[in-house]
């Protein structure tokens, strides 16, 4: 029988499938069902630094607790909201650890350091097995260089690694000039793994009402392609790099492809909403069946077999233009 066990950031997982951070992983009962379905680990819904800031700003705009403009009152309310939100999240970690046997990974969505460094320590003390840092700084400041932006990531990782002993994974986008160099530095600063990739809120425009709204929040299978490319490249350049592949994973075949490219684990999100947690069991059975048909007894037998450095023609990962296809196409 195929063995789906794998080791990720030193954590022992019964399956390479991880439930990615989303609204479903804010509900312990739903996570219990995910565990029963065979998920290897769960990443809790992120706590957002930006959201806490927006909540306090909203209260002040509505006139609650402004205290006639006293800055001390505003500081008190900000501190209260942050403390209350953080304690609720710590409670989620504690309850998840009480109810689940599988690893529980906390998630922090932040764009600065500061108090989030001490918050990471609280999550460790609450029992989190690891921490995913969901960091994205939108580079819209014309006076801020790319190295300035990247240094923010490095400082966040460095500061948190100095405070906690649990593994840290950094969820990033592919919008970097030299992604291999950036990921290599993340690892040098202490990151134990990298999640490829963030799927961001995307705006859309209604041309009738002339308003800006949100595009679809769910991924499509086609969105896996950038993840597949960069998983193969990064895993090939550093065979000791733990990669959690994310975005566009909708079936068992996609998981097998990402594992062949070199991913250590694969995260699910949109498909859990669209097909339910039962899809986890279907995907595990697909992986096991595929492994059996190809003579693989364990994940390690084929993981990374088609990574950048493991194939005869690594140019297949580097090719960016449709030269062969479009040069011969006449109509």
N, C-alpha and C positions, 0 to 999 in steps of 0.2 A: 504494500500500500504506500502511496506517495506521502512523504513527510513534508508538511507545509510550514514547519517551525522555522523561525529565523531569528537572528540577533540584530537588534537595532539600537544603537547608542548604548550597548551593554545590556539592554533590556531583552528578556526572553519573550518572544511572541509566538503564539500557536499558529498564526497566519500572517502573511505580509500585508493583509488588508487592514487599513486604519480608517476609522470614521473621522473625517476631517472636522475642523472647528465650524460649527453652524448652530442654528437654532435648535436642532434636534439634540445636540449634545449639551444643552442646558437643562435637559429633563432626564433625571436619573432613571425613571421607569423606562424611557425609550432606550437608554444606554444598556439597561439590563437585557432588553430584547435584542439589542445588537450583539451583546456578549453571547446570548443563547444561539444567535444565528451564526456565530463563529468569527466575529471580528477579532483582530489581534490586539488592538488597543484603541482608545478613544482620545481625541483631543477636545477638551471642553470648549464651549463657546467662548470667544475672546471677550475679555474686559477691555473696553476702549478708553484710552486716555482722552481722545477727542470728544467722546460722548459725554464724559463727566464734565468736561469744560463747557460743552454746549448746554447741559442741564443747569449749571450754575448761572450761565449767561442768560438763559431763558427766564429763570426766576427773577433776576435783577430787572430785566426788561418789563416783566409783569408787575413789578413793584413789591414782590414778596421779600420781606426781611431786609430791605435795603436800609432801614433804620435811619431814614432822613439823610442818607448820603454818608453815614458814618463808615469809614473804611474798615473799622474793627468788626462791625456787623457783617459786612460782606466777607471778610476773611473767615469769620466763624462759620458762616453758612457754607462756604466753599469747603472748609475742612470737614464739616459735618457730612456733606453729601459724598465727598471722597471716601471718608472713613466708613460710612454706611454701605456704599457700593462695594468697597473692597471687602468688608466683612461678610457681605452676602456671597461674594465670590469664594471667599475662603470656606464658607459653609458648604458651597457646592462641591468644592474639592473634597472636603471631609466626608460628606454624604456619599459621593461617588466611590471613595476609597472603602467605605464601610460596606457598600453593596456589591462592588465589582471585584472580580479576581484578576482581571486583565490590567495591564498598565494604564494609568490615568495621567494624561499629559495636560497641564494647564496652559493657557494661551493668553498672552498680553499683546494687545495692539497698541503700540506706542510710537511716538515720533520725537521723543526726547528722553533724556535720562532722568536725573533728579530722583524723586520719591519712588519711581518705579523700580529702582534698584533695591530699596528696602522692602518693597512689596513682593519682589521675587523671593526674598528670604521667608516671608510669611507663607507663601505658597509651598515652599519646601517643607516648612514646619507643619503645614496642614496635611502633608502626606503625598503631594504630587510626585510622581515618579520621574518627571522631566518637565521642561518648560519650552514652549514654542514662542519665539519672539516674532510677532507679525509686524514688521517695520517697513514703512514706505514713506519716503519724503519726496513729494512731487516737486521736481526742480523747475520752479517758475521764477526764481530770483536771478535776474540777469547778472547780478554782481557776485553770485556764489558759484565757484568753480566746481567741476565734477569731483575733484579730490576732496573739496570741503564737504560735499554731500556724503561721499563714501566714508569719510572719517567719522561722521555722526554714527553710522552703523557700527564701526569698529569700536568706538568709545562705549556705546551701549552694551555691546557684547563683553568687552573687557571689564566694565564696571560690574555687571551682573555676575560674571564668572568669579570675580573676587569675593562675592557675597554668598554664593551657593555651591554646593557640591553635586547637585543633581545635573544630569545632562541638559544641554541647551541646543535647540535646533532653531535656525533662523529662516523664516519664510520670506522669500525675496521675489522680485519681479525679474524679467529678462531684459529690462531697460538699462543696461550698463554697457559702457563702451567696450570693456574687456572683461567679460563675465568670468572666465577661468581665473584671471588674476584677482578679481574681487572675491570670489569664493575661496581661493587659496589664502587670502588675507583674513577672511572671516574665520577660517580654521586655525590660522596662526594666532588669532586673538582669543581663541578658546571655544569656538563653536564646535559642537560634537556632530552636527548634521545640518543639512540644508534642505529646505522644502522648495521644490520647483513646480509650480510657481504660484504666486499670488494671483487671484482673479479679482479685479477691482470693480468697484461701482463704476458704471459707465453711463454717461449722460446721453440723452436722445432729444431730438427737437420735434415738436408737433408743429407742422407747417400750417395747420389750420388755426390753432389757438395761439400760435406764436409764443409758445412756452417751452421751457426746458424741463424734462423729466428724466426718469431712470429707464435705461434699456433693460432687457430681460436679465434677471439675476441668475438664471440657470445656464450652465455650460452646455456645449454641444460636443459630440464626439470629435469633430474636426479640430477643436481647440487643443487636442492632445498633441498635435504635431510639434509645436515649439518645445513642449516638455520632453517629447521623445528625442528630439535632436540634441538638446542640451544635456539631458540625462546621459545619453550615449557619449557625448564629448567629455563631460566632466568626470564621469565614472571611468572613462578610459584613461584620462590624464592622472587620476589619483584613485587607485583601486582600494585605498583605505578610507575613502570618503563615503560616509553614509548619506544616501539621498532618499528623500521621501518624495515621490513623484505625485503631482496633483494637477488637476484641471483637465476636463474632458474625458474622464474615465467612466465609461458607461457599460462596459461588459467585461467578461473574463478574458477575452482575447486581448483587450487593451492592457490588462494587468500583465499578462504573459509578455507582451511586447516590451513594456517598460522594465520588467525584470530582466529580460534578455539584454536590454540596453545598459543595464547596470544599476537600476534602482534597488534599494534595500527593502523599501516598503512602498505601498501605493495608497493614496488617500481617496476616499469617496465622499461626495457631498451631494451634488445635484441629483444623482441617480437614486439616492436614499429618499429624497422627497418625491421623485417621480414614480418609483417602483416599490418603495417600502423597504424595510430592513431585511425582508426575506431575500432580497437580491444578494446579500452577503453570502448566504449559504450556496446560492446558485453559482456565484463566482468561485467560491472555494472548490466546489465540485468540478467546475470547468477546469480550473488549474490542475487539480489532482488527475482528472481524466487525461488532460493534455500531457502531463508529465508521464503518466503510465504508457501512453501511446508512443512516446519518444524515448522510453527507457531511462528516465530520470527519477532517482529515488528521493532526492532532496532538492530544495531551492538552490542550495550552493552548487549543485551539479550543473546548473545552466545560467545562473545569475551572472550577468556581464559578458556572456559568451559573444554577444554582438555589439559590444561597446567599441568606442573609437579605436582603441589600441589592439582590439582582439580580432579585427577583420582585415582582410588583405588590402582593401581599398577604402581607407578612412575618408577619402574625398567625398564619399557618399553622404557623410554627415556635414561636410563643409559646403557642398554645392548650394548656392543660393538662387541661381537663375535657371529657368526652364529651357536651357540651350537645346538639348536633344529634342524636346517635344515641339517647341514653337518654331524652331528652325526648319522643320520638315512639314509643318502643318500648312496647307494651302487654303483651306476654307473652314 
